Amino acid sequence: MNYKEGYDWGKQSLETAGVSEAELDARLLLEKICGTDRNTLLVHGDRLLSEEEKNRYQDWIQKRAQHIPLQHLTGEQEFMGLTFLVNGHVLIPRQDTEILVEEVMREMMDGSRILDMCTGSGCILLSLLHYSNDCRGTGSDISQEALAVAGENARRLGIQACFLRSDLFEKIEDKYDIIVSNPPYIQTRVIDGLMDEVRLHEPLSALDGGEDGLVFYRKILEDCPEHLVRGGSLYFEIGYDQGEAVKELMEKHGFSEVRVTKDFAGLDRVVSGLWYE
């Protein structure tokens, strides 16, 4: 089997299985296994696959056809120009969340103290620390397995960060200049209708935001002021239809200059505000 034949078989298999972006996934899996790039398919399609490459590719295509996420097969996902380890214990970093990181970066100062609540893979905190100077960061999560992934990502990227197991603010003692969070925000009744890749393979605890999707925003806002310095900032990622609701919650809890930021699709994605009381 040569490179082009392998790709064609993989693409057809994924299309038959109803996998979205079958062409892209077939190519990316082949490139990961063979250590090639997108030009190989165009210029060196007659390159023969070794027996090991062919067997591994067929195995991965069969697993992807079962809607196992591509990132769980490759073990990584790019985010903010960095490569993060991912597995079934953490949410796969998504491009939408880069909007959250960029909003924080727009206003953060060198030397800031940052708390990333519900840190998961650590992609938000580690990106902020990577692209800033002399900032200190803590990532908290209730999942010890997620914290292990975050710690390994910090090690791989050579970034100093503290990761703490905590049920929201339960074990948090310090005050911070910035608190950022991408909490679970999907309504419970919606979860059964999500893509198999998400519903079956990503951690439910990182998805389920309760009956109205706002449970964790309320919980975080109850204790958040005790852990922000005066003039500190709070940033939330939100669902596309939660902008006004989260904005009202933040204003109700005393935050000032609360604003909703849209993503590149024009959908509400981030709510942020300042704490002065």
N, C-alpha and C positions, 0 to 999 in steps of 0.2 A: 504494500500500500504506500503510495507516495503522499506528499503533503496535501496536495489539492484534493485527492481522492478521500483522504481522511477528513478534511474540512467539509467536503460535500456530504459525506455520510453523517457527520456530526450535526450539521445544519438540518438535514432532512429528519434526523431522529428527534431533534428538539422541536422542530415545527410540528411533527406528528403528535408529540406529547403536549402541544399547546403552550410551550414556553415562550413568553414574550422576549423579543430581541434574540431570537434563536441564532441569527447570523453572527451577531456580535459575540454572544456567549461561546459559540462553537469556535470562533477564531481566538478569543482570549484564552480559552482552556488549552487550545493547541499551542499557542505561543508560550504559555506558562510551562507546559511540559517540555517543549523543545528548546526553550531559551531563545526564541526568535522574536521578530517584531512583525508589524503588519505588512511590511514590504516583502517578506518571504513568500506570502501567498501570491503576490503579484509577479514576483521575479523568479522565484525558485520553487514553483509549485510541483516540479518533478523531483524534488528532494525526497529520497526514500526515508520512511520512518523506520527506526530500529524496532525490533520486536518489543523491547521494553516500552518505548514511546507509544507504539500502537496499542499495547495492552492497557497501559495506564490511561490513555486517551479514551479508549472504549469504556473503561470503568467509570471515568469521570462523566462522560456523556450520559451513560445509563443512570448515574446518580442525579445528574442535573435534570434528566427527563422525569425523575421522580419529584422534581421541584425542590430539591435541596439547593439552597442558595449557592450561586457561583462562588461567593466569598468564603463560604464554609469549605469548599473544595480546595480553593487556592490558599486559604488561611490568612488572607490579607485584603485590605481595602485602602485605597488612597483617599486622603482627606486633607485639605489645605496644603497640598503639595508634599505631604508626608505619608509614609506607608505605615499602617497600623495592623497589628495582629488582631484577628477576630475569630470568634467561635460561637457556639450555641448559647454561651452564657451572657453575651452582650448584644445590644442592638448593633446592626451594621451601620457604620457612619454614612450619613446621606448628604448629598450636596445641599439640600435645604438647610441643614444645620450649619453650613459654612456662613450663611447669612447671620446667624447668631454670633459666631466668632468674630466676624467682620464688624458687627455693631459694637461689640465690646472693645475691639482693637481701635476703633475710631476715637474712643474717648479715654481709654486707659492710660495711666501715666507710668513711667519707669518707677520701679520700686513698689508697685501696688501689691497688696495682699489679696489673693483671690481664693474664693471657695467655689468649687464646682460640685453642686449637689446632684445626686443620681448620676455619677460620673461614668458608669459603664466601662467602655474601653479606654476612657481617659482622653479621648480625641479632642474634646473641647479644651480642657485644662492644658494638656501638653502642647496643643497648637498655640494657645495664648502665651505660654512660657517660652516656646521656641521663638516666637516673633516679637519678643519684648526684651527689656533689659532689667536685670536685678529684681524681677518680680518673684514673689514666693506664692506657692500654690498648694492647696489641699483639695483632694478629691474624695468625696464620701459616697458610700453606696451601702445598701443593706446586704448585698450579695458578696460573700467572700470570694466566690468564683470569678465574679466580674472584677473585683479588686486585684486578683491575681493576674488577670489579663492586662489591666491598667498598669500594674507594676512592671510587667514584662515589656510593655510598650515604652514606658519611661526608660527602662534599661537599654532597650534597643536604640532609642533615639538619643541617649546620653543626656537626659533631662532630669534634674533634681526636682522631685515632688513628693509630697506626703499623701499617702492613701489610707483612709480610715474607715473601718466598718461602723456604720451608724444608721439608725432608723431616723432619717431626716436629721433634725438637730439634736438628737438624743445624746451623742457623745461630742458635740461641737462646743468648744469652750471659748474660742477666740473671737475677736471682732475683725471684720474684713472691709477693705475698700470696695470690693466687687463681689457680689454673689451672682452666679450664673447657673441656670438649670434648664435641662431638657427633660422634664419629668414625664411619667406616663400620662397621656392625655386622650387616649382613644376611649370613646364611650363603650361600656361593657357590651351592649347589645350589638355593636357594630363589628366586634372582633371576629365572630363566626363568618363574616362576609369578606374578610381580608384575603389577600392572595395566599396560597398555600405556603409560599416561601416565608411569609411573615407569620401567619397563623400557626403553622406547625413547627417552625424551626427557630423562631426568635423568642426570647424569654417573655412569658405572659406578664410577669411582674413589672417589666419595663414598658409594657403597652397599655395595660388596663388602668384607665383614669376614673373608674367608677361610673355611676349611672349617667352623669352629665359630662363626664370627662374633666371635671374641674376639681376633683377631690384633692389632688396633691398641690394645686395652686393655693387652695384655702389653707391646707396644713402648713405649707412653707411660709405663707404670709403671716400666720399667727405668731410664729417665733422669729421670723427673719429680722425684725427691727432690733432685737437684742444682740444681733451678731453683725450689724452694719455700723460703721463709724458715721458720725454726722457728715452728711454730704456724700455718703456712699451710694453705690448704684446697684440695682437689681435688674437682671435680664432673664427673661423667660423665652424659650421656644414654645410655640403654641400651634394648635391645629388651625387649618385655614379658615374655620368659621368661629373661632374663639376670641378674636381680637377685642371686640367691645366688652365681652363678659369679663375677660382677665383685666382689661383696663379699668373697669368699674371696681373690681375686687382690689386692685392696687390702690386706687384712689380712696376707697372705703377704709383701707388700712393706713392711710396717712401719707402715701407716697405722692411726690410732687413731679410736675413736668412729665407726666406719664404719656408715652407715645407708642403708637403701633407702627411697625416697619413691615413693608411688604417684601416678598421674594421676587425673583426674576419673572415669575409667572403672574405677578400682580396680586398674589394672595397674601393675606395677613400671615406673618411668620414669627415676628418677635415683638414682645411688649417689654418696655423698660421704663424705669423711673428712678427718682432720687429720694433719699431719706434725709430729712432735716429735723424731725421732731425729737 
